[in-house]
Amino acid sequence: MVLHLCPAGDGATVLAELHANAARTSADPDSQRVLLTQTQPYANHNGGQLAFGPDGYLYLGLGDGGSGGVCACASSSFIGVSPSKTS
């Protein structure tokens, strides 16, 4: 399971992997492995879609970086992350 979150505090975007139970109804918080932490200029407007593309990469929308309803950039940023197999 991959999780995209913005923890309270500094507003940074975090991309993390967690292991789900066999029924896939919950995840073990102790299994969290942070894959990416991206600082953000403000604590709002940091949401975005998380999806695998047809190329097999995981794409993460980082939001527009706005503050108080003002957009700090022309469009959302995307980072492609290549999934790796772990045993």
N, CA, C and O of each residue as an XYZ file, in Angstrom:
348
protein
N       0.848     -1.158      0.000
C       0.000      0.000      0.000
C       0.900      1.229      0.000
O       1.895      1.282      0.724
N       0.541      2.217     -0.820
C       1.287      3.467     -0.863
C       0.374      4.567     -0.357
O      -0.803      4.620     -0.716
N       0.911      5.439      0.471
C       0.137      6.486      1.123
C       0.745      7.845      0.806
O       1.963      8.013      0.872
N      -0.098      8.813      0.463
C       0.309     10.192      0.213
C      -0.306     11.027      1.320
O      -1.530     11.086      1.437
N       0.516     11.675      2.135
C      -0.012     12.452      3.247
C       0.777     13.720      3.485
O       1.926     13.851      3.064
N       0.140     14.645      4.164
C       0.774     15.889      4.600
C       0.562     15.978      6.102
O      -0.459     16.490      6.559
N       1.528     15.479      6.875
C       1.366     15.488      8.330
C       1.244     16.908      8.876
O       1.751     17.859      8.281
N       0.579     17.034      9.991
C       0.449     18.342     10.636
C       1.835     18.864     10.997
O       2.737     18.094     11.324
N       1.984     20.149     10.934
C       3.267     20.746     11.290
C       3.836     21.555     10.147
O       3.344     22.644      9.851
N       4.876     21.033      9.496
C       5.579     21.817      8.482
C       4.907     21.818      7.111
O       5.310     22.590      6.241
N       3.900     20.981      6.893
C       3.197     20.962      5.619
C       3.905     20.208      4.514
O       3.471     20.256      3.364
N       4.978     19.515      4.832
C       5.699     18.737      3.824
C       4.821     17.603      3.301
O       3.966     17.088      4.021
N       5.035     17.222      2.056
C       4.347     16.081      1.471
C       5.181     14.837      1.717
O       6.395     14.848      1.514
N       4.535     13.766      2.152
C       5.229     12.507      2.427
C       4.591     11.403      1.595
O       3.368     11.266      1.556
N       5.424     10.627      0.939
C       5.001      9.436      0.209
C       5.573      8.260      0.984
O       6.787      8.162      1.164
N       4.701      7.369      1.442
C       5.148      6.258      2.281
C       4.521      4.945      1.826
O       3.442      4.921      1.234
N       5.218      3.866      2.115
C       4.732      2.514      1.838
C       4.395      1.865      3.169
O       5.143      1.995      4.137
N       3.255      1.157      3.216
C       2.863      0.403      4.398
C       2.424     -0.985      3.968
O       1.962     -1.174      2.843
N       2.565     -1.945      4.850
C       2.138     -3.309      4.563
C       0.710     -3.506      5.060
O       0.399     -3.219      6.215
N      -0.152     -3.999      4.177
C      -1.548     -4.263      4.519
C      -1.685     -5.678      5.075
O      -0.841     -6.540      4.832
N      -2.772     -5.901      5.832
C      -3.025     -7.257      6.319
C      -3.512     -8.120      5.152
O      -3.764     -7.601      4.065
N      -3.643     -9.413      5.365
C      -4.013    -10.346      4.295
C      -5.366    -10.012      3.673
O      -5.564    -10.221      2.477
N      -6.295     -9.495      4.473
C      -7.622     -9.151      3.965
C      -7.646     -7.783      3.278
O      -8.654     -7.394      2.688
N      -6.533     -7.064      3.361
C      -6.411     -5.713      2.794
C      -7.450     -4.744      3.355
O      -7.978     -3.890      2.643
N      -7.725     -4.898      4.638
C      -8.680     -4.009      5.301
C      -8.001     -2.992      6.206
O      -8.634     -2.025      6.630
N      -6.729     -3.193      6.506
C      -5.992     -2.237      7.330
C      -4.505     -2.373      7.045
O      -4.049     -3.358      6.465
N      -3.768     -1.363      7.465
C      -2.316     -1.359      7.284
C      -1.632     -1.264      8.638
O      -2.177     -0.695      9.584
N      -0.452     -1.818      8.719
C       0.337     -1.798      9.948
C       1.148     -0.508      9.994
O       2.081     -0.355      9.205
N       0.825      0.435     10.897
C       1.568      1.699     10.962
C       3.045      1.514     11.280
O       3.863      2.362     10.923
N       3.397      0.422     11.946
C       4.807      0.167     12.271
C       5.618     -0.269     11.050
O       6.848     -0.295     11.095
N       4.927     -0.609      9.964
C       5.631     -1.039      8.752
C       5.944      0.135      7.821
O       6.507     -0.066      6.745
N       5.588      1.342      8.219
C       5.766      2.505      7.339
C       7.221      2.690      6.933
O       8.131      2.685      7.762
N       7.406      2.855      5.624
C       8.728      3.172      5.059
C       8.546      4.412      4.198
O       7.839      4.369      3.191
N       9.173      5.509      4.579
C       9.050      6.764      3.844
C       9.879      6.664      2.567
O      11.077      6.384      2.609
N       9.218      6.899      1.428
C       9.872      6.845      0.124
C      10.332      8.221     -0.333
O      11.338      8.346     -1.031
N       9.591      9.253      0.062
C       9.900     10.617     -0.372
C       9.320     11.598      0.626
O       8.192     11.425      1.087
N      10.083     12.625      0.962
C       9.585     13.759      1.724
C       9.935     15.001      0.922
O      11.102     15.255      0.625
N       8.912     15.771      0.577
C       9.108     16.978     -0.227
C       8.642     18.184      0.561
O       7.476     18.265      0.947
N       9.557     19.134      0.806
C       9.143     20.356      1.491
C       8.186     21.123      0.589
O       8.256     21.030     -0.636
N       7.296     21.879      1.213
C       6.316     22.676      0.487
C       6.413     24.123      0.964
O       6.732     24.370      2.127
N       6.139     25.087      0.069
C       6.251     26.487      0.483
C       5.196     26.908      1.500
O       5.428     27.817      2.297
N       4.037     26.251      1.475
C       2.954     26.552      2.412
C       2.290     25.248      2.823
O       2.483     24.218      2.178
N       1.509     25.293      3.897
C       0.874     24.077      4.415
C      -0.474     23.784      3.758
O      -1.124     22.806      4.128
N      -0.911     24.591      2.804
C      -2.179     24.326      2.120
C      -1.920     24.074      0.632
O      -0.816     24.316      0.143
N      -2.920     23.597     -0.076
C      -2.843     23.313     -1.518
C      -1.810     22.243     -1.841
O      -1.212     22.276     -2.917
N      -1.589     21.300     -0.941
C      -0.555     20.291     -1.151
C      -1.123     18.929     -1.534
O      -0.386     17.943     -1.570
N      -2.390     18.862     -1.815
C      -3.005     17.600     -2.211
C      -2.734     17.287     -3.672
O      -2.275     18.138     -4.435
N      -3.020     16.075     -4.035
C      -2.854     15.687     -5.427
C      -3.169     14.223     -5.616
O      -3.295     13.465     -4.654
N      -3.293     13.841     -6.858
C      -3.618     12.456     -7.182
C      -2.386     11.576     -7.064
O      -1.261     12.023     -7.290
N      -2.611     10.333     -6.711
C      -1.582      9.313     -6.626
C      -2.038      8.173     -7.523
O      -3.083      7.574     -7.270
N      -1.271      7.859     -8.570
C      -1.705      6.830     -9.520
C      -0.514      6.219    -10.244
O       0.516      6.866    -10.436
N      -0.677      4.953    -10.642
C       0.315      4.318    -11.495
C      -0.032      4.630    -12.940
O      -1.190      4.516    -13.340
N       0.966      5.025    -13.727
C       0.769      5.307    -15.137
C       0.958      4.049    -15.961
O       1.387      3.021    -15.437
N       0.639      4.119    -17.253
C       0.788      2.967    -18.143
C       2.249      2.528    -18.289
O       2.524      1.416    -18.741
N       3.178      3.403    -17.906
C       4.602      3.078    -17.972
C       5.095      2.347    -16.722
O       6.271      1.994    -16.638
N       4.195      2.114    -15.738
C       4.566      1.410    -14.519
C       5.104      2.319    -13.425
O       5.373      1.852    -12.318
N       5.267      3.607    -13.711
C       5.741      4.543    -12.700
C       4.573      4.992    -11.825
O       3.423      5.024    -12.262
N       4.894      5.336    -10.587
C       3.919      5.887     -9.663
C       4.013      7.404     -9.763
O       5.090      7.972     -9.583
N       2.895      8.064    -10.047
C       2.873      9.517    -10.181
C       2.182     10.139     -8.983
O       1.142      9.665     -8.525
N       2.788     11.221     -8.482
C       2.317     11.907     -7.284
C       2.138     13.385     -7.600
O       3.106     14.071     -7.930
N       0.914     13.878     -7.503
C       0.667     15.310     -7.664
C       0.988     16.016     -6.359
O       0.527     15.601     -5.296
N       1.774     17.077     -6.432
C       2.209     17.778     -5.222
C       1.387     19.021     -4.904
O       1.671     19.696     -3.914
N       0.391     19.341     -5.698
C      -0.405     20.536     -5.460
C       0.214     21.752     -6.111
O       1.258     21.656     -6.756
N      -0.429     22.902     -5.944
C       0.032     24.105     -6.646
C       0.886     25.033     -5.793
O       1.336     26.065     -6.291
N       1.124     24.708     -4.538
C       2.005     25.519     -3.698
C       1.423     26.854     -3.276
O       2.152     27.737     -2.825
N       0.115     27.006     -3.420
C      -0.525     28.288     -3.128
C      -0.621     28.590     -1.645
O      -0.449     27.713     -0.798
N      -0.897     29.841     -1.354
C      -1.095     30.294      0.023
C      -2.301     31.212      0.054
O      -2.352     32.194     -0.686
N      -3.258     30.910      0.885
C      -4.433     31.759      1.014
C      -5.219     31.897     -0.281
O      -5.763     32.963     -0.569
N      -5.281     30.814     -1.071
C      -6.037     30.842     -2.314
C      -5.250     31.357     -3.499
O      -5.788     31.427     -4.604
N      -3.993     31.721     -3.306
C      -3.159     32.231     -4.397
C      -2.238     31.117     -4.876
O      -1.551     30.474     -4.083
N      -2.237     30.909     -6.159
C      -1.412     29.855     -6.755
C       0.018     30.359     -6.936
O       0.226     31.410     -7.542
N       1.006     29.626     -6.420
C       2.406     30.039     -6.515
C       3.083     29.547     -7.786
O       4.204     29.960     -8.083
N       2.426     28.673     -8.540
C       3.020     28.188     -9.782
C       1.909     27.934    -10.795
O       0.733     27.863    -10.439
N       2.296     27.799    -12.052
C       1.315     27.683    -13.129
C       0.544     26.373    -13.095
O      -0.638     26.350    -13.435
N       1.183     25.289    -12.697
C       0.500     23.995    -12.676
C       1.104     23.109    -11.600
O       2.169     23.400    -11.056
N       0.411     22.036    -11.308
C       0.895     21.093    -10.299
C       2.176     20.430    -10.761
O       2.420     20.295    -11.960
N       2.985     20.022     -9.813
C       4.211     19.292    -10.103
C       3.952     17.804     -9.973
O       3.154     17.380     -9.138
N       4.616     17.020    -10.784
C       4.483     15.577    -10.711
C       5.860     14.950    -10.622
O       6.802     15.386    -11.285
N       5.964     13.930     -9.803
C       7.194     13.168     -9.679
C       6.875     11.737    -10.024
O       5.939     11.162     -9.467
N       7.633     11.144    -10.934
C       7.450      9.741    -11.273
C       8.418      8.905    -10.466
O       9.620      9.171    -10.467
N       7.916      7.903     -9.782
C       8.729      7.026     -8.959
C       8.613      5.616     -9.526
O       7.508      5.093     -9.672
N       9.736      5.008     -9.843
C       9.717      3.655    -10.379
C       9.537      2.670     -9.237
O      10.316      2.674     -8.283
N       8.510      1.820     -9.327
C       8.308      0.846     -8.247
C       9.410     -0.216     -8.277
O       9.869     -0.620     -9.345
N       9.819     -0.653     -7.107
C      10.825     -1.712     -7.048
C      10.251     -2.873     -6.263
O       9.422     -2.689     -5.373
N      10.696     -4.057     -6.599
C      10.223     -5.244     -5.892
C      11.112     -5.497     -4.701
O      12.338     -5.447     -4.799
N      10.474     -5.773     -3.561
C      11.226     -6.114     -2.350
C      10.740     -7.458     -1.872
O       9.592     -7.837     -2.104
N      11.608     -8.170     -1.209
C      11.199     -9.482     -0.693
C      11.165     -9.470      0.805
O      10.843    -10.485      1.423
